[in-house]
């Protein structure tokens, strides 16, 4: 692991043992561990927010209305009132 200067090979979270954690000597790198933990918490928070936004947008529908525009007889489309978004 680059931050600790220890090479434990591939670290797989599914097979990580307590012995390997102790081999990393994380107690000697408290600031780096805190920094990584803080970044991971923020990343999780962002992922959860994106998941919520995605779910809301999947349930949101818009009314599309046809309209006659000025000029030649061309019809266009507009969204209905934002108050009507459901």
C-alpha positions as CSV (number, residue, x, y, z in Angstrom):
1,X,0.0,0.0,0.0
2,X,1.6,3.2,-1.2
3,X,0.6,5.3,1.8
4,X,2.2,2.9,4.4
5,X,5.1,1.8,2.3
6,X,4.0,-1.8,2.8
7,X,3.5,-4.2,-0.1
8,X,0.8,-6.8,0.8
9,X,0.0,-7.5,-2.8
10,X,-3.5,-7.3,-4.1
11,X,-5.9,-6.2,-1.3
12,X,-9.3,-7.6,-1.7
13,X,-12.0,-6.3,0.7
14,X,-13.7,-9.7,0.6
15,X,-10.6,-11.6,1.8
16,X,-8.9,-8.9,3.9
17,X,-7.9,-10.3,7.3
18,X,-7.2,-8.6,10.6
19,X,-3.7,-9.8,10.4
20,X,-3.2,-8.0,7.0
21,X,-4.7,-4.8,8.5
22,X,-2.2,-5.0,11.4
23,X,0.7,-5.7,8.9
24,X,-0.2,-2.3,7.3
25,X,0.7,-0.6,10.6
26,X,-2.1,1.9,10.1
27,X,-1.6,3.2,13.6
28,X,1.5,5.0,12.3
29,X,-0.5,6.7,9.6
30,X,-3.4,8.2,11.5
31,X,-3.7,11.4,9.5
32,X,-3.7,9.6,6.1
33,X,-6.3,7.1,7.5
34,X,-8.5,9.9,8.6
35,X,-8.2,11.7,5.3
36,X,-9.1,8.5,3.3
37,X,-12.0,7.8,5.7
38,X,-13.3,11.4,5.3
39,X,-13.1,11.2,1.5
40,X,-14.9,7.8,1.5
41,X,-17.7,9.2,3.6
42,X,-18.1,12.1,1.3
43,X,-18.1,9.8,-1.8
44,X,-20.8,7.6,-0.2
45,X,-22.9,10.7,0.7
46,X,-22.6,11.9,-3.0
47,X,-23.6,8.4,-4.3
48,X,-26.6,8.3,-2.1
49,X,-27.7,11.8,-3.2
50,X,-27.3,10.8,-6.9
51,X,-29.3,7.7,-6.3
52,X,-32.1,9.7,-4.7
53,X,-32.1,12.3,-7.6
54,X,-32.2,9.4,-10.1
55,X,-35.2,7.8,-8.4
56,X,-37.1,11.1,-8.3
57,X,-36.3,11.9,-12.0
58,X,-37.5,8.4,-13.0
59,X,-40.9,9.1,-11.5
60,X,-41.2,12.6,-12.8
61,X,-43.3,13.2,-15.9
62,X,-43.7,16.3,-18.0
63,X,-46.6,17.4,-20.1
64,X,-45.6,18.4,-23.6
65,X,-48.0,20.7,-25.5
66,X,-48.0,21.6,-29.1
67,X,-48.0,25.3,-29.9
68,X,-48.2,27.4,-33.0
69,X,-45.2,29.7,-33.4
70,X,-45.2,33.1,-35.1
71,X,-44.4,33.0,-38.8
72,X,-45.1,30.2,-41.2
73,X,-47.6,27.5,-40.1
74,X,-45.0,25.6,-38.0
75,X,-46.1,23.9,-34.9
76,X,-43.6,23.4,-32.1
77,X,-43.6,21.8,-28.7
78,X,-43.2,23.2,-25.2
79,X,-43.3,21.9,-21.7
80,X,-46.5,22.5,-19.8
81,X,-46.3,24.8,-16.7
82,X,-43.7,23.8,-14.2
83,X,-46.5,23.8,-11.6
84,X,-48.0,20.8,-13.5
85,X,-44.9,18.6,-13.3
86,X,-45.8,15.4,-11.5
